[in-house]
Structures are given as C-alpha cells and as structure tokens.
C-alpha cells in the first residue's frame, strides 16, 4: 500500500488523501511517519485524511502527533479531526 501512496505524488492530492485513509484503516505501522508528515500539507484534504488515518490507527505516537498538529491548524473541520 505504501508504494501506491508514494506513486500518487503531490499532483493527486485527492487520491493521496484517500490513500492516507486507507493506510490508517490498514493500521500500517510503516505509514506513521508519512501520515504525520501529511499533517503539515498545504492541502486541507490531505491534512484531514491524515488526521483521520492516525486516529483510526491509534497508539500513543499517533495521539502525540495529532495533539502537536492542533495549534497550527486553522481549518475548523481539520481541527475537529485532530481532537
């Protein structure tokens, strides 16, 4: 799954967001650093879906990443997702 996510690249922001969610649903531990990086994306959909994916995958590291991203997030829907 990670290989497919990487192939999408920045040009496919919607597809990348959907793949992020799929990685969270699969609870792919290798995806954690990629999903955390997506929390800093310029694209709101990528940030939101990365937050959802980390929330679904769970774990202490995911919770810490979500809390850390919250202060910088300005989009209401994404802020709710980070909580």
SEFI-673017 format. One record per atom (N, C-alpha, C): residue number from 1; atom name; x, y, z. Coordinates in steps of 0.02 Angstrom, whole numbers, plus 50000, padded with zeros to 5 digits. Layout:
REM residues N
> NUM  CA  X  Y  Z
...
This chain:
REM residues 83
> 1  N  50041  49940  50000
> 1  CA  50000  50000  50000
> 1  C  50043  50063  50000
> 2  N  50099  50061  50036
> 2  CA  50142  50120  50038
> 2  C  50169  50138  49969
> 3  N  50184  50088  49929
> 3  CA  50210  50101  49862
> 3  C  50158  50138  49820
> 4  N  50095  50119  49825
> 4  CA  50042  50153  49787
> 4  C  50033  50224  49812
> 5  N  50037  50234  49877
> 5  CA  50031  50302  49906
> 5  C  50086  50347  49879
> 6  N  50146  50321  49877
> 6  CA  50203  50361  49853
> 6  C  50197  50378  49779
> 7  N  50168  50334  49739
> 7  CA  50162  50345  49668
> 7  C  50113  50402  49651
> 8  N  50066  50414  49694
> 8  CA  50016  50466  49681
> 8  C  50049  50534  49678
> 9  N  50095  50548  49724
> 9  CA  50130  50612  49724
> 9  C  50086  50671  49740
> 10  N  50114  50730  49737
> 10  CA  50078  50791  49755
> 10  C  50024  50809  49704
> 11  N  50031  50787  49641
> 11  CA  49983  50805  49590
> 11  C  49914  50775  49602
> 12  N  49911  50720  49637
> 12  CA  49848  50687  49650
> 12  C  49827  50696  49723
> 13  N  49815  50758  49743
> 13  CA  49802  50773  49813
> 13  C  49741  50735  49840
> 14  N  49688  50731  49801
> 14  CA  49628  50695  49824
> 14  C  49643  50620  49832
> 15  N  49677  50592  49783
> 15  CA  49694  50521  49786
> 15  C  49742  50508  49844
> 16  N  49789  50554  49854
> 16  CA  49837  50546  49909
> 16  C  49800  50547  49976
> 17  N  49751  50591  49982
> 17  CA  49711  50594  50044
> 17  C  49674  50528  50055
> 18  N  49644  50501  50002
> 18  CA  49608  50438  50008
> 18  C  49655  50380  50026
> 19  N  49714  50379  49997
> 19  CA  49764  50328  50014
> 19  C  49786  50334  50086
> 20  N  49791  50395  50110
> 20  CA  49809  50405  50181
> 20  C  49758  50371  50226
> 21  N  49695  50381  50210
> 21  CA  49642  50350  50249
> 21  C  49648  50273  50246
> 22  N  49661  50247  50186
> 22  CA  49669  50175  50179
> 22  C  49726  50149  50221
> 23  N  49781  50186  50224
> 23  CA  49837  50165  50266
> 23  C  49818  50163  50339
> 24  N  49777  50211  50361
> 24  CA  49754  50211  50430
> 24  C  49709  50151  50444
> 25  N  49664  50137  50398
> 25  CA  49619  50080  50406
> 25  C  49658  50014  50409
> 26  N  49712  50011  50371
> 26  CA  49754  49951  50371
> 26  C  49800  49947  50431
> 27  N  49802  50002  50470
> 27  CA  49846  50007  50528
> 27  C  49918  49988  50510
> 28  N  49940  50016  50455
> 28  CA  50008  50004  50430
> 28  C  50057  50046  50470
> 29  N  50094  50014  50515
> 29  CA  50141  50049  50558
> 29  C  50195  50086  50520
> 30  N  50215  50060  50462
> 30  CA  50266  50093  50422
> 30  C  50241  50160  50394
> 31  N  50176  50168  50391
> 31  CA  50146  50229  50362
> 31  C  50146  50287  50412
> 32  N  50157  50273  50475
> 32  CA  50152  50325  50527
> 32  C  50192  50388  50510
> 33  N  50256  50384  50494
> 33  CA  50294  50445  50479
> 33  C  50266  50483  50418
> 34  N  50241  50446  50369
> 34  CA  50213  50479  50310
> 34  C  50149  50516  50328
> 35  N  50108  50485  50369
> 35  CA  50045  50516  50389
> 35  C  50058  50578  50433
> 36  N  50107  50573  50476
> 36  CA  50125  50631  50518
> 36  C  50148  50688  50474
> 37  N  50188  50673  50423
> 37  CA  50211  50724  50377
> 37  C  50152  50757  50340
> 38  N  50101  50717  50324
> 38  CA  50042  50743  50288
> 38  C  50004  50793  50331
> 39  N  50011  50790  50396
> 39  CA  49977  50839  50440
> 39  C  50002  50910  50426
> 40  N  50059  50916  50395
> 40  CA  50087  50981  50378
> 40  C  50076  51001  50306
> 41  N  50037  50963  50269
> 41  CA  50024  50978  50198
> 41  C  49988  51044  50189
> 42  N  49998  51075  50132
> 42  CA  49960  51136  50115
> 42  C  49888  51119  50096
> 43  N  49876  51057  50078
> 43  CA  49809  51036  50056
> 43  C  49767  51014  50115
> 44  N  49710  51046  50124
> 44  CA  49668  51032  50182
> 44  C  49642  50960  50183
> 45  N  49628  50932  50124
> 45  CA  49604  50864  50121
> 45  C  49658  50815  50143
> 46  N  49719  50827  50123
> 46  CA  49774  50784  50143
> 46  C  49783  50787  50219
> 47  N  49780  50846  50247
> 47  CA  49787  50853  50320
> 47  C  49730  50817  50357
> 48  N  49669  50828  50333
> 48  CA  49611  50799  50366
> 48  C  49612  50723  50364
> 49  N  49625  50696  50305
> 49  CA  49626  50623  50299
> 49  C  49685  50592  50335
> 50  N  49741  50626  50338
> 50  CA  49798  50601  50377
> 50  C  49779  50599  50451
> 51  N  49745  50650  50474
> 51  CA  49723  50651  50544
> 51  C  49674  50594  50558
> 52  N  49627  50583  50512
> 52  CA  49580  50527  50520
> 52  C  49618  50461  50522
> 53  N  49666  50453  50476
> 53  CA  49704  50391  50473
> 53  C  49742  50378  50537
> 54  N  49774  50430  50564
> 54  CA  49811  50421  50626
> 54  C  49764  50405  50684
> 55  N  49706  50437  50685
> 55  CA  49657  50423  50737
> 55  C  49632  50352  50734
> 56  N  49621  50327  50674
> 56  CA  49598  50258  50665
> 56  C  49653  50209  50685
> 57  N  49714  50223  50662
> 57  CA  49770  50178  50677
> 57  C  49783  50175  50752
> 58  N  49775  50233  50785
> 58  CA  49783  50236  50858
> 58  C  49854  50230  50881
> 59  N  49861  50226  50946
> 59  CA  49927  50221  50976
> 59  C  49950  50287  51004
> 60  N  49997  50283  51050
> 60  CA  50023  50342  51084
> 60  C  50057  50391  51036
> 61  N  50097  50365  50990
> 61  CA  50133  50408  50943
> 61  C  50083  50446  50899
> 62  N  50030  50413  50878
> 62  CA  49979  50446  50837
> 62  C  49944  50501  50877
> 63  N  49927  50487  50938
> 63  CA  49895  50537  50981
> 63  C  49941  50598  50991
> 64  N  50004  50585  51003
> 64  CA  50052  50640  51012
> 64  C  50057  50683  50949
> 65  N  50059  50650  50891
> 65  CA  50063  50687  50827
> 65  C  50001  50730  50816
> 66  N  49943  50703  50832
> 66  CA  49881  50740  50823
> 66  C  49878  50800  50870
> 67  N  49898  50791  50932
> 67  CA  49900  50847  50979
> 67  C  49949  50901  50957
> 68  N  50006  50880  50931
> 68  CA  50058  50927  50910
> 68  C  50035  50969  50850
> 69  N  49994  50940  50806
> 69  CA  49971  50975  50746
> 69  C  49914  51023  50760
> 70  N  49878  51013  50814
> 70  CA  49818  51053  50828
> 70  C  49830  51128  50833
> 71  N  49881  51153  50868
> 71  CA  49889  51226  50874
> 71  C  49898  51263  50807
> 72  N  49930  51231  50759
> 72  CA  49944  51264  50695
> 72  C  49885  51259  50645
> 73  N  49838  51215  50658
> 73  CA  49783  51204  50611
> 73  C  49730  51258  50617
> 74  N  49710  51286  50560
> 74  CA  49660  51340  50560
> 74  C  49593  51320  50529
> 75  N  49591  51264  50495
> 75  CA  49529  51241  50462
> 75  C  49486  51205  50514
> 76  N  49424  51229  50525
> 76  CA  49382  51201  50577
> 76  C  49372  51125  50573
> 77  N  49357  51099  50513
> 77  CA  49345  51027  50507
> 77  C  49407  50987  50524
> 78  N  49464  51011  50501
> 78  CA  49527  50976  50516
> 78  C  49543  50981  50590
> 79  N  49529  51038  50621
> 79  CA  49540  51044  50693
> 79  C  49499  50993  50732
> 80  N  49437  50985  50712
> 80  CA  49394  50935  50745
> 80  C  49423  50865  50736
> 81  N  49447  50851  50677
> 81  CA  49476  50785  50663
> 81  C  49538  50772  50706
> 82  N  49576  50825  50719
> 82  CA  49636  50818  50760
> 82  C  49621  50805  50834
> 83  N  49562  50822  50855
> 83  CA  49544  50814  50926
> 83  C  49527  50744  50940
